[in-house]
Amino acid sequence: MTPTEDVVCARIQLQPDSLPRVRAWAEHLRTHRDEALQTLAAEGVTVESVFLDSGGEGDFLVYYMRSGSQQRAQEVAARSVAAIDAYHRAFKRDTWAQVRRLDLLLDLARTP
């Protein structure tokens, strides 16, 4: 990690019975990949990965993000009028129950 990068990981508890919507959201982002990548570029995000964790406790998303500034990325996303960002905000509102940011213990990144 360079001194100018933020690395964030969060565990997001999903609302009960929201997996069909979660899978539809992921498919929507895959099919609108170019638009999603444009918004990430505007936010200064270089990596965004989302994993599904399903088990006895329920369903969770594990969200990993690397950006120049997490605060700036959030500010840009909040102001965005892009259709894909509006879709993502509605998805979060409808499916996310609770967000818990995870502690970063180790981040190894090779630079070319």
FENZIUR-V559893 format. One record per residue. N is the residue number from 1. RES is the residue in one small letter. PSI is psi in whole degrees, -180 to 180 (none if undefined). NEAR is the number of other ideal C-beta (glycine too) atoms within 12 Angstrom. D_LAST is the distance of its C-alpha to the last C-alpha in Angstrom with 1 decimal. Layout:
BEGIN
{{N:RES:PSI:NEAR:D_LAST} {N:RES:PSI:NEAR:D_LAST}}
END
This chain:
BEGIN
{{1:m:130:19:12.5} {2:t:161:14:12.3} {3:p:-19:8:16.0} {4:t:12:14:16.3} {5:e:143:23:15.7} {6:d:137:27:18.6} {7:v:125:32:18.5} {8:v:141:29:21.9} {9:c:137:29:23.7} {10:a:150:27:27.3} {11:r:119:27:30.1} {12:i:116:29:32.4} {13:q:132:24:35.9} {14:l:152:32:37.2} {15:q:147:22:40.8} {16:p:145:14:43.0} {17:d:27:13:43.1} {18:s:2:26:40.2} {19:l:-39:20:38.1} {20:p:-40:16:39.4} {21:r:-38:24:38.2} {22:v:-45:30:34.8} {23:r:-37:20:34.3} {24:a:-39:18:35.6} {25:w:-47:30:33.1} {26:a:-42:24:30.1} {27:e:-40:16:31.5} {28:h:-44:21:32.1} {29:l:-38:25:28.5} {30:r:-42:16:27.4} {31:t:-15:14:30.0} {32:h:39:20:29.0} {33:r:-47:16:25.2} {34:d:-44:14:24.7} {35:e:-42:22:26.9} {36:a:-43:29:25.1} {37:l:-35:19:21.7} {38:q:-42:18:23.3} {39:t:-36:30:24.7} {40:l:-42:29:21.5} {41:a:-43:19:19.9} {42:a:-32:23:23.1} {43:e:-10:33:22.7} {44:g:20:25:19.1} {45:v:129:30:18.3} {46:t:-26:25:14.8} {47:v:133:24:16.0} {48:e:118:30:19.7} {49:s:142:20:21.0} {50:v:129:29:24.7} {51:f:148:19:26.4} {52:l:130:22:30.1} {53:d:105:22:31.9} {54:s:134:17:35.5} {55:g:-162:10:38.0} {56:g:-28:7:41.3} {57:e:-15:13:40.3} {58:g:-160:20:39.6} {59:d:138:28:36.7} {60:f:150:30:33.5} {61:l:140:36:30.2} {62:v:115:24:27.2} {63:y:122:30:25.0} {64:y:131:25:21.3} {65:m:140:31:19.7} {66:r:128:27:16.7} {67:s:168:29:17.4} {68:g:-38:24:17.4} {69:s:118:21:21.0} {70:q:-40:28:23.0} {71:q:-46:15:26.2} {72:r:-42:19:25.3} {73:a:-44:30:24.2} {74:q:-41:20:27.6} {75:e:-45:15:29.5} {76:v:-44:24:28.1} {77:a:-40:28:28.8} {78:a:-32:18:32.3} {79:r:-13:16:33.2} {80:s:140:24:31.9} {81:v:8:13:34.6} {82:a:141:24:32.5} {83:a:-39:16:34.4} {84:i:-33:28:31.5} {85:d:-37:27:31.3} {86:a:-41:19:35.1} {87:y:-44:25:34.9} {88:h:-41:30:32.4} {89:r:-41:22:34.5} {90:a:-40:17:37.6} {91:f:-48:27:35.9} {92:k:-45:27:35.0} {93:r:-38:15:38.5} {94:d:-23:19:40.1} {95:t:-24:31:38.2} {96:w:129:27:36.6} {97:a:-42:21:39.0} {98:q:142:18:37.1} {99:v:130:19:33.5} {100:r:115:17:32.4} {101:r:136:18:29.2} {102:l:150:20:27.6} {103:d:131:12:26.6} {104:l:119:18:22.9} {105:l:-35:8:23.1} {106:l:136:9:19.5} {107:d:112:19:16.1} {108:l:123:9:13.1} {109:a:131:13:9.8} {110:r:138:7:6.5} {111:t:141:8:3.8} {112:p:none:3:0.0}}
END
